[in-house]
Amino acid sequence: MTAYSIPQAPRVAIYSQDGLGLGHMRRTSAIATQFLRLRPDASILTLSDSQLGQFFPMAPNHDYLKLPSIVKRGPGDWHAARLALPFAEVHKLRRQLIKQALLTFAPHLFLVDHMPHGTMGELLPALSALKSSGARTKVVLGLRDILDAPQVVQERWQVEGAAQAVEKYYDLVLIYGMREVFDLAHHYKFSPQIAARLRYCGYVCPPINERRLDAIPNNWLATQSAGAKSIVAMAGGGADAYPMMRALVDALPIVEQQHRCTLLLITGPFMPVAEQNDLLQRAQGRPIQVISAVEDTYSYLQAADLVVAMAGYNTTVETLQSGKRAIMIPRRGPSAEQRLRTQLFAAQGWLEMLDPDELSGPALAQLILNNLDQSTVTPPALVPDLQGVEKSAEQLLALLRTPTAVNGSRPNPETVLTI
């Protein structure tokens, strides 16, 4: 027996843990905006702890609830980012805020980003309360293409109860990637119950037709001498981007021996002020411009002859979307996610990788010269699927149309849109 139909004004809640960085908020904001294009009568409430607050412009009918920020120092090792309180107290406060907000908002759909159980299990009380309340909320998990090294994910998901949470509470799991590149069910040894709920949506990046080409990079290019090559460096949030930026500054004299070029460093808003000032000082009198953040990264990518960037998910897939040559440098840690993804993408021929343990001015200069001198590119055998925003929003809308059993049991996953 079923007793549910899609509401006229659906309520959608989103949980996005992003204490140090921009990636999770960037993905969830893009999906929320696309969902509102499909259902402009919806209301979306995002619960997040980004230290930048509401950094990205919100679409109409989309609001934001700020949680106390926390940061991850290693697997299972979390600390308060701003409050001078023990993690246990901040964690308790977050649990209570999340639970009360969800019960009051009573969403028809709840999209959880990255952590099915929340940070150290903080979502479990809310998920249990929603299930007991009779709200019949559809619960969806959104996962990056790669979470961490397989052994780490298998261990943490079991220790923290993440796998059990997916089996008990979730109707659907959206994968923001391609199974042909990385099969999560295989590498992370997901149970058959979880594997049956997976839907690969492609990589998430805002649609090109929604972008605007900013006048700022055009003005920057207008100051360059004719024939100069433009190198754009990006770093997402930028908290740990100084070594890459410094190596680029050191590499520039070597590159200039063969090419006239200009270098634009977009440090990211989380780079410490002292490190930004150091880069500004080193840039004086040289063809280098340093800025902390830009509104539309895609326009700067379009202005580049070559992109050199930290290998965060969003920067990487947006660089693929631009079609520009790219050198990506993954983080050393605390997660192996960026290293794994960059290795896999490099193996597909989508970009070049420089391991952070090999990062130096001369090593980076050689890779830059190789890319600037390369006149043609062999098309890769596998083309990256960059329709993650559209496909994810379509999956969410399709799930809203799926009946929920009166007893609260999970719907048949086969009834959800297959892409």
C-alpha positions, 0 to 999 in steps of 0.5 A: 500500500502506498500513500504519497505523491509529489508535493506542490511545493517540495521541501529539500534539506541538504547536509554539507560538511565543509569546515575547511574548503569549498568543494562540498558546498560548491557541489551541493549549491550547483545541484540545488540551483539545478533542482530549483530550475526544474522545480522553482516552487521548491524550498531548499535549506542547506545545513553546513559549517563552511567557515566562509558562511554563505560564500556562493550566491544562493538561488531564490528559495534557497537558504542556509543554516550555519553549523559550528565549524569543525576540521579534520586532521586525520581519519576519525580525528576532528577538532573545533575550528573556531570555538575554544571548546572540546570537540565533544561539546561542539559535536553535541551542539551540532547534533542537536541543531541538525535534529531540531532543524530537520524535524521542524523543516520536515523535508520531503527530500534530504540530500546528505553530502559525503558522510551518510552518518554525518561527522562522527555519527552526528546525523544518526539521531536526526535520521532516526527521528525523521524515520520515526516521525512519519514524515516519509522523507526520501533520504539520498546520499551524494558521494564524490567519485573517490572518497579515500583509499579503499582500506581507509573507507572500509575501516571507517565506514564499519567503525563509524556505522556509515555502511549500516546507516546507508542500508537502514536510512537511505533510498538512493546513493548518487555517485558524482563520477564514472563507474568506468574510472572508479567502481565504488562498490568494487573498491570499497566492498559495498554490500549488495544492498548498498550497491543496488542503490548506486547511481553514477551521475557523472562529474559535477560542474555547473553547466557551461550555458549558465556561465558568464565570461568575466571581463576581469580576465579579459582586462588582465589579458589586455595588459599582456604583450602580444604572443605571451602565454598565460598560465593560470594557477588555482587552488580551491580554498587554498589552505595548503596551496602555498608550496605549489604557488611558490614553486610556480613563482620559482619555475617562471624564470626557467619557463621565460627562457623559452616563452614569454608568459604571464602568471596569474595566481588565484590563491583561494580565500583560505590561504593564510595572509602571511603566505599571500603577502609573501607571494605578492612580494615575490611577484613585484616587478615580474609578470605575475598577478596575485588575487585571493578569489574570483566569482567565476573560475570558468572565465579564468580557465578559458583565458588560460593557455595552461592551467596549474592547480591543486587537484581538488574535485571541483577544480579538476572537473571544471578544468576538464570542462574548459578543455585546457591543458592542465597540470594537477598537483594533489594534496599529500593528505590527510586523505588519499582521495586527490592522489587516487583521482589524479592518477586515474585521470592522468591514466585516461590522458585527461591531464598531467599529474605532478606528485606533491613529493616531487614538487619543485620549481625545476620539476614544475618548469619542465612540465610547463614547458612540455605542455606549452611546446605541445602543439596537438593533443591525442583525444582520449579513448574515454570522454569524461561525463560532465553532466553530473549536475543535470543528472543528479537533479533529475534523479532527485526529482524522479525519487520524489515521484516514487511512492513511499510505503506507509510503513516507511520501508525503502522504495524499490530502487529499480523504480528510480530513474536509471541513467 
